[in-house]
Amino acid sequence: MLGKMIADTRLEDGYIQNMNFEYEAFTNADFSKNSFYNVVFGNCVLSNCIFTESYWKKSQFLECKGDGSNFSKSCFKEMIFLNSSLCYVNAANTVWKECTIDNSNFKESFFSEVKFQRNKFRAANFQCVDFFETSLKGIDLSDCIIEGIMVSETFDELKGVKINAVQAAGLAQMLGVKIV
């Protein structure tokens, strides 16, 4: 069903909105430059798909798998990612405004040059994520896995981030501090 709708929107320059998709499976599909309004993806597989320059508003990824997908240059507003796996995704040059990432895995993903505004992160896995030139100021990552994150050599990305004591010890090692 989703495949036909995507094809139709490309022909008609239309939008997909107010739809629920469950148990859909797409791999290596091209959804670039599409817009998704009030769309719920439930238990879907969207791995290695292309979503470059896409626009998302008030949509949800619920228990989905999108590992290896490319979301670069996309915009996310009021999105929810819940219990989803999005490892190895490219989210470079994206905008995230008022989104919630809850219990989702973004391990080894690219979040370079991202603009975050008023987002909530709960129990998210950002292990080995590249946050190069992405300000984390004001973001609460204290409930997230952030081991091995990558930032610039100036560490400017970390200014003002909220973390817990264990995370602080790990980041101190990145800075070359020896804790005794």
N, C-alpha and C positions, 0 to 999 in steps of 0.2 A: 504494500500500500504506500509506504513512504517513498519508494523508488519512483512510482508513477507520479506522485505529487511533486517531487523534486523536478522531474522532467517537465511537468506541466508548468511549474512556476518559471522555469527557464524560458519556455516558449512564450508565456504570457507576461513576463516581467512582473509576476505577482508575489505574494507572500504566503507563508505557512503560519497560521495563527490559530489559537484556541483548539489545538489538537493534542491528543494523547497517542503516543506510540509505545507499544509494549512488545517485547520479545522480537524486535526487528534485528536483523543481522546484516551489516554492511562492512566490507573491508575494502580498502583501497578505492573508495568512492570519492567523487569530487563534489563537494557541497560549497565550493568557494563562492564568495560574493552573495550568499543567500542570507535572508533575514528570518529569524525565528522569534515570534511573539507568542507568549502564553503557551508554549509547547512543552509537553512533558514527555521525556524519554524515560521509560521504565524498563529495567532489565534488558536493555539493548546492547548490542555489540557494534561499536563504531570505530574499531581499531584501524589504524593506518589510513584514516580518511583525511581529506583535505577540506578544511574549513577556513582557508585564508580569506581575509577581508570580509568576514561574516559579521552579522549584527544579531545580538541576542538580547531579548528583554523579557523579564518575568517568566523565564523558562526554567526547566528543571532537568537535571540528570540524576535519576534515582536508581541506584544499584546498577549502573552501566559500566561498560568497559570501552574505553577509547584510547587505549595504549598506542603510542606512536603517531597519533594524529597531529595535524598541523593547523593551529589556530592563529598563526601569526597575523598581525595587523587587524585583529578583530576587536569588537567592542562588546563587553558584557555588562548589562545593567540589571540589577535586582535578580540575579541568577541564584539558583541553589544547586550545589553539587553535594549529594548525600550518598554515602556508602558506595562510592564509585572509584574505579581505577583508571587513572589517566597518566600512567608512567610514560616517560620518554616523550611527552608532548612538546611541541614547539608553540609557546605562547609569547614569543618575543614581539615587542612593539604593540602590545595590547593595552586596552583600558578596562579596568574592573571597578565598577561603581556600585556600592551597596549590595555586594554579592556575599553569599555564605558558602563556605567550604567546610563541610562537616564529615568527619570520619572518611575522608577520601585520600587516595594515594597519588601523589604527583612526583614520585621518586624519579630522580635524574632527568627532570624536565628543564626547559629553558624559559625563564621568566625575565630575560634581559630587556632593559629599556621599557619596563611596564609602568603604567600609572595606576596606582591603587588609591581609591577614595572610599572611606567608610565601609570597609569590608569586615567580615567576621570569619575567623579561622578557628575551628574546634577539631582537635584530634586529627589534624591533617599531617600527612607524611610528605615533607619537603626535603627528604634526605638527598644530598648531593645535587640540589637544584641550583641552577645558575641564575643569580639575582643581579648580574652585572648591570650597573647604572639604573637600578630600580630602588627608589627610596622606600625603606621600610618604616619610616618615621611614624610613630603613633600606632603601629600595627601590633596587636597582641598575639605573639607566637608562643606564649608560655605553655600552651597545651599541645604543641605540635612537635614533630620530629624535625630537627634542623641540622643534624649531624652532617658535616662535609659540605655545607652550602658554599657556593663560590660567589665572591664579590671582588671588586676592584682592589688594587694594592693599597689604595688610600682608606679603604673600609668605610667610605662615606655612606654607603647603602645602609649600614647598621646604626647610624646615628638616630636615636630616639625610638628604636625598636623595643618592645616589651618582651622580656624573656624571663625564665626562671633561673634559679641558682645553678642547677646542673648544666643548663645550656650556657650560662655565663662562663663556667669553667671551660667548656669546650671552645667557646669563642675566644677566650683568653689565650688558649694554646695557639689558635690561628694567628693571634697578634704577636706571638713569640713570648708570651708571659709564661714563666715557670711557676707553678703553684706548688708550694711545699707544705 
